Amino acid sequence: MEAHATLSTPPDSAAPTVDHPTAMRAARASFTGTAIEWYDYFLYGSAAAVVFPKVFFSDLGATAGTLTSLATFGVAFFFRPLGGVIFGHFGDRLSRRQALVATLLIMGIGTFAIGLLPTVGQVGVLAPVLLVFLRMLQGIGLGGEWGGAALLIVESAPTERRGLYASACQLGVPAGQLASAGMVALFSLLPEEQFLSWGWRIPFLFSGLLVAFGLYLRKRLPEPPEFQALKDARRRPKLPLAEVMRHAKKQTLLLIFVQAASTIGYYLFTVYSLSYVEGDLGLPQSWALSGVLIGAALLLPAMPLYAALSDRIGRRPVYFAGTLFIALFAVPFFWLLDTRNPYLIALAIVLALVCGYGPTGALNSVLYAEQYPTRYRYTGASVAYQMSSVVAGAPAALVAAALVSATGSGMAVSWYVIGAAVISLICVIALEETHRTALTKE
């Protein structure tokens, strides 16, 4: 029987009882762990732009070193689906909680170890090889982390407030970005020689303390009641991925592309906009960075509001509205950047993040989790979400740069975003509404 057809099943008396204090603890643990994971992820991105070209790729020259360093940032994209498969299998077969403990450890160890790496001047080519290997670990850890963190809340939360509770997981993205940017900015105040010698390492080593705190929270949590009920009934799948491919092909394909506009837009708003403002417009990068940081800060209160609204009117209307805004704002976004006015540049990025990414990013956890039954929910949600990052996220900045280089204008990038939004809107319409339905076990 197709799992997608069971989503409209009404709640029944046998459904596991929701314990609200436990649901709140799950939300806190999910937010903390996800924020730590994204702190590690974005910290690497910041260092790849300003530190690693001089520490690990200095023998390649300034331009080639920077390009190679930024390329290592993209390595994680291609290992995220692998992490989703590995830990989705573990999480569906054995334990949601233990899978999350493992992903946090992998990501944390990878980040902490980067802070201890020798430079290319000390060990030669071994230094960048080790860096890439640790970046691969980060990708695997993050790929397994997101799905488990989403399920930890969704399977513990009351039906009528699943969206609001699940938004705690998504808040880890702006929180991690703010924390990593703040740490890099703080230590970059050191004299350049000290910053490149040891200052850049402190934010990476600090991750060790964050991971210890995250582990403390996660190890105290019980298994989500939805999963525990399935576990007690000995109804766990032997090969979760095979069941996803057999029973949930349609929703998996839709979920891979549903956030195309959101994913592409997010990386353009937060990563490519910095390069465009500095490289193509010849303006201080700080003008765009201010918009990114303000937008990330405003997302913290905005995303729970969008999620709560989805609990009342549905996931699809809210997600549709955010995607439509991204499409409609794609052209004005570059118009505002091209004014070369620092306030309008910041305003463009803030509006794009809060009004475009906010409604979509806030719902990803609950939207993906509700489309699968408990039996293989971890694998299904993880694989669909992480494949979306490969298809849409990985090439976004490179495609944007190539389009601007070929046309000399940001308008081509606007049409790229609009095209992605059309695909996303079609997928939103095709997905089944799930905001008032019970989670299905099988």
C-alpha positions in Angstrom: 0.0 0.0 0.0 1.3 3.5 -0.9 2.4 5.3 2.3 1.3 8.6 0.7 -2.3 7.4 0.7 -2.3 6.9 4.4 -1.5 10.5 5.3 -5.2 11.5 5.6 -5.9 8.8 8.2 -7.6 10.5 11.2 -6.2 10.2 14.7 -7.2 7.1 16.6 -7.4 6.2 20.2 -4.3 4.0 20.0 -2.0 6.9 19.1 0.8 7.4 21.5 0.1 10.0 24.2 1.9 13.3 23.8 3.9 14.3 26.9 4.2 18.1 26.6 7.3 18.5 28.9 9.1 15.8 26.9 8.0 17.6 23.6 9.5 20.8 24.9 12.7 19.0 25.9 12.9 17.5 22.4 12.4 20.9 20.8 15.3 22.4 23.0 17.6 19.5 22.3 16.8 19.6 18.6 17.4 23.3 18.3 20.6 23.2 20.3 22.1 20.3 18.3 21.0 21.7 14.9 22.4 25.1 15.8 25.7 23.5 16.7 25.8 21.5 13.5 25.1 24.7 11.4 27.6 26.6 13.4 30.2 24.1 12.4 29.0 24.1 8.8 29.0 27.9 8.3 32.2 28.4 10.3 34.0 26.3 7.6 32.4 28.5 4.9 33.7 31.7 6.6 37.2 30.2 7.1 37.3 28.9 3.5 36.9 32.4 2.2 39.3 34.3 4.5 41.7 31.8 6.2 42.2 28.6 4.4 43.6 30.1 1.1 46.5 31.4 3.2 46.9 28.5 5.5 46.2 25.3 3.5 46.4 26.5 -0.2 49.1 29.3 -0.1 51.3 27.4 -2.5 48.7 27.7 -5.3 48.8 31.5 -5.4 46.1 34.0 -4.3 43.4 33.4 -6.9 43.8 29.6 -7.3 44.1 29.2 -3.6 40.9 31.0 -2.9 39.0 29.1 -5.6 40.3 25.8 -4.4 39.5 26.6 -0.8 35.9 27.6 -1.7 35.6 24.4 -3.7 36.3 22.3 -0.6 33.2 24.0 1.0 31.1 22.4 -1.6 32.5 18.9 -0.9 30.1 18.5 2.0 27.0 18.9 -0.3 27.8 15.6 -2.0 28.3 13.7 1.2 25.1 14.9 2.9 22.9 12.3 1.0 25.3 9.5 2.1 24.9 10.7 5.7 21.1 10.7 5.2 21.1 7.1 4.0 23.5 5.8 6.7 21.9 7.4 9.7 18.4 7.2 8.3 18.9 3.4 8.2 20.3 3.4 11.7 17.6 5.7 13.0 14.7 3.7 11.4 16.1 0.3 12.4 17.5 0.9 15.8 17.3 4.3 17.6 16.4 7.9 16.7 18.2 9.2 19.7 21.4 7.2 19.2 21.6 8.2 15.6 21.4 11.9 16.6 24.2 11.4 19.2 26.4 9.8 16.5 25.8 12.6 14.0 26.6 15.3 16.6 29.8 13.5 17.5 30.9 13.1 13.9 30.3 16.8 13.1 31.8 18.0 16.3 34.9 15.8 16.0 35.4 16.9 12.4 35.2 20.6 13.3 37.4 20.3 16.4 40.0 18.4 14.4 40.1 21.2 11.8 41.2 23.5 14.6 44.2 21.3 15.2 45.4 20.7 11.7 49.0 21.5 10.7 49.4 24.0 7.9 50.7 23.4 4.4 54.0 25.0 5.4 54.4 22.4 8.1 53.4 19.1 6.4 52.9 20.0 2.8 50.1 18.5 0.7 49.0 16.3 3.6 47.4 19.4 5.2 44.8 20.1 2.5 44.1 16.4 2.1 43.3 16.1 5.8 41.1 19.2 5.5 39.1 17.8 2.7 38.7 14.5 4.6 37.3 16.3 7.6 35.0 18.3 5.4 33.6 15.0 4.1 32.9 14.0 7.7 31.1 17.2 8.3 28.9 16.5 5.2 28.1 13.0 6.4 27.3 14.3 9.9 25.1 17.1 8.8 23.3 14.7 6.3 22.3 12.4 9.1 21.6 15.2 11.6 18.8 17.1 10.0 16.4 14.3 9.5 16.8 13.0 13.0 16.5 16.4 14.6 13.3 17.0 12.7 11.8 13.7 13.7 12.8 14.1 17.3 10.3 17.0 17.5 7.7 16.0 15.0 7.2 12.5 16.5 7.0 14.0 20.1 4.8 17.1 19.4 1.0 17.4 19.6 -0.7 17.2 16.2 -2.2 20.7 16.4 1.2 22.3 17.1 3.6 20.2 15.2 4.6 23.0 12.9 5.5 25.4 15.7 7.4 22.8 17.6 9.3 21.6 14.5 10.4 25.1 13.7 12.9 24.8 16.6 14.9 22.5 14.4 14.9 25.1 11.5 15.9 27.9 13.8 19.3 26.2 14.1 20.2 27.5 10.6 20.1 31.3 11.4 21.3 30.7 15.0 24.3 28.7 13.7 25.0 31.3 11.1 24.9 34.2 13.6 27.1 32.3 16.1 29.8 31.4 13.5 29.9 34.9 11.9 30.2 36.4 15.4 33.1 34.2 16.4 35.0 34.8 13.2 34.4 38.6 13.4 35.6 38.6 17.1 38.9 36.8 16.4 39.5 38.6 13.2 40.0 41.7 15.3 43.4 40.3 16.2 46.4 41.4 14.2 46.4 39.5 10.9 49.6 37.5 11.8 48.1 36.3 15.1 44.7 35.6 13.5 46.3 33.5 10.7 48.6 31.8 13.2 46.3 30.7 16.0 43.2 33.1 16.2 41.2 31.3 13.5 41.6 28.0 15.3 39.7 29.1 18.5 36.2 29.1 16.9 36.8 25.6 15.6 38.1 24.3 19.0 35.2 26.0 20.8 32.9 23.6 18.9 34.1 20.9 21.3 32.4 22.6 24.3 29.2 23.1 22.2 29.1 19.5 21.3 29.5 18.4 24.9 26.5 20.5 25.8 24.5 19.1 22.9 25.3 15.5 23.8 24.2 16.2 27.4 20.8 17.3 26.2 20.3 14.5 23.7 21.4 11.6 25.8 18.8 12.5 28.4 15.9 12.2 25.9 13.7 9.2 25.5 12.9 7.8 22.0 9.9 9.7 20.4 6.6 7.9 21.3 5.7 7.3 17.7 9.0 5.4 17.0 8.9 3.7 20.4 5.5 2.3 19.6 6.7 0.9 16.4 9.8 -0.5 18.1 7.8 -2.2 20.8 5.6 -3.8 18.1 8.8 -5.1 16.3 7.7 -3.6 13.1 10.9 -1.8 12.1 12.0 -2.2 8.4 15.0 -4.3 7.3 15.9 -1.9 4.5 14.3 1.5 5.0 15.7 2.9 1.8 14.2 0.1 -0.3 10.8 0.8 1.3 11.1 4.5 0.5 11.8 3.6 -3.1 9.0 1.1 -3.2 6.2 3.0 -1.5 7.1 6.7 -1.5 8.7 7.5 -4.9 6.2 10.3 -5.7 6.5 12.3 -2.5 10.3 11.8 -2.4 10.6 13.2 -6.0 8.4 16.2 -5.1 10.3 16.9 -1.9 13.6 16.9 -3.7 12.4 19.8 -5.9 9.9 21.5 -3.6 12.5 23.7 -2.0 14.6 24.4 -5.1 13.7 28.1 -5.0 14.2 28.3 -1.2 17.6 26.5 -1.3 18.9 28.4 -4.4 17.6 31.7 -3.0 19.2 31.1 0.4 22.7 30.5 -0.9 22.4 33.4 -3.3 21.1 35.7 -0.5 23.7 34.7 2.0 26.8 33.6 0.0 26.7 34.9 -3.6 25.4 38.3 -2.6 28.6 38.9 -0.7 30.7 38.1 -3.7 28.5 40.1 -6.1 28.6 43.2 -4.0 32.3 43.1 -3.5 33.5 41.5 -6.8 31.0 42.8 -9.4 30.0 46.1 -7.8 33.3 47.0 -6.2 31.7 47.8 -2.9 32.6 46.8 0.7 31.5 43.3 1.4 30.4 44.5 4.9 27.4 46.2 3.3 26.0 42.9 2.2 27.1 41.1 5.3 25.2 43.5 7.5 22.0 42.5 5.6 22.8 38.8 6.1 23.3 39.2 9.8 20.2 41.4 10.3 18.1 39.0 8.2 19.4 36.0 10.2 18.6 37.7 13.5 15.0 38.6 12.3 14.4 35.0 11.2 14.7 33.8 14.8 11.3 35.4 15.8 9.8 35.2 12.3 10.1 31.5 11.6 8.1 30.3 14.6 5.3 32.7 13.5 5.3 31.3 10.0 5.2 27.8 11.5 2.4 28.6 13.9 0.4 30.0 10.9 0.9 26.7 9.1 -0.7 24.9 12.0 -3.8 27.0 11.5 -4.1 27.3 7.7 -1.9 24.5 6.4 1.6 23.8 5.3 1.0 24.4 1.5 -0.4 28.0 1.7 2.5 29.2 3.8 5.1 27.4 1.8 3.5 28.6 -1.5 3.5 32.2 -0.3 7.2 32.2 0.6 8.1 30.6 -2.7 6.0 33.0 -4.7 7.7 35.9 -2.9 11.1 34.6 -3.9 10.0 34.5 -7.5 8.4 38.0 -7.5 11.4 39.5 -5.6 14.1 38.0 -7.8 14.3 40.9 -10.1 13.9 43.7 -7.5 16.5 42.0 -5.4 19.3 42.8 -8.0 17.8 46.2 -8.7 18.3 47.1 -5.1 21.8 45.7 -5.0 22.7 47.7 -8.2 21.7 51.0 -6.5 25.0 50.8 -4.7 23.3 52.2 -1.7 24.4 50.4 1.6 20.9 50.7 3.2 19.1 49.4 0.1 21.6 46.6 -0.3 21.0 45.5 3.3 17.2 45.9 2.9 17.2 43.7 -0.2 18.9 40.8 1.6 16.8 41.2 4.8 13.5 41.1 2.8 14.7 38.1 0.7 15.6 36.2 3.9 12.6 37.1 6.1 9.8 37.1 3.5 11.1 34.6 1.0 13.3 32.1 2.8 11.5 32.5 6.2 8.1 30.9 5.3 9.8 28.0 3.4 12.7 27.4 5.7 10.4 27.4 8.8 8.4 24.5 7.5 11.0 22.2 6.0 11.2 19.9 9.1 7.5 19.3 9.5 6.7 19.3 5.7 9.2 16.6 5.0 8.6 14.5 8.1 4.8 14.4 7.7 5.0 13.0 4.2 6.4 9.6 5.4 5.2 7.0 7.8 7.1 6.3 11.0 8.4 3.0 9.7 10.9 4.7 7.3 10.4 8.4 8.0 14.0 9.1 9.0 15.4 7.7 5.8 12.7 9.2 3.5 12.9 12.7 5.0 16.7 12.7 5.1 17.3 11.4 1.6 14.8 13.8 0.0 16.1 16.8 1.9 19.8 16.1 1.3 19.3 15.3 -2.3 17.6 18.7 -2.7 20.8 20.2 -1.3 22.8 18.5 -4.0 20.5 19.3 -6.9 19.7 22.9 -5.9 22.2 24.1 -3.3 25.5 22.8 -4.5 25.6 24.5 -7.9 23.7 27.7 -6.9 26.6 30.0 -6.3 28.7 28.7 -9.3 25.7 29.0 -11.7 25.0 32.5 -10.5 28.7 33.5 -11.0 28.7 32.0 -14.5 25.5 33.7 -15.5 26.8 37.1 -14.3 30.1 36.5 -16.1 28.4 35.6 -19.3 25.8 38.4 -19.4 27.4 41.1 -17.2 24.2 41.5 -15.3 22.4 40.0 -12.3 19.2 39.8 -14.3 20.1 36.3 -15.6 20.4 35.2 -12.0 16.9 36.5 -11.4 15.5 34.3 -14.2 17.4 31.4 -12.7 15.7 31.9 -9.4 12.3 32.4 -11.1 12.7 29.2 -13.0 13.5 27.3 -9.8 10.4 28.9 -8.1 8.1 27.7 -10.9 9.3 24.1 -10.3 8.9 24.6 -6.5 5.3 26.0 -6.8 4.3 23.0 -9.0 5.6 20.6 -6.3 3.9 22.5 -3.5 0.6 22.1 -5.3 1.2 18.4 -5.9 2.0 17.6 -2.3 -0.8 16.4 0.0 -1.7 18.8 2.9 -0.8 17.2 6.2 -1.2 19.8 8.9 -4.2 18.2 10.7 -3.5 14.6 10.0 -2.2 12.0 12.4 1.3 10.6 11.8 1.0 7.1 10.3 3.2 4.2 11.5 3.4 2.1 8.4 
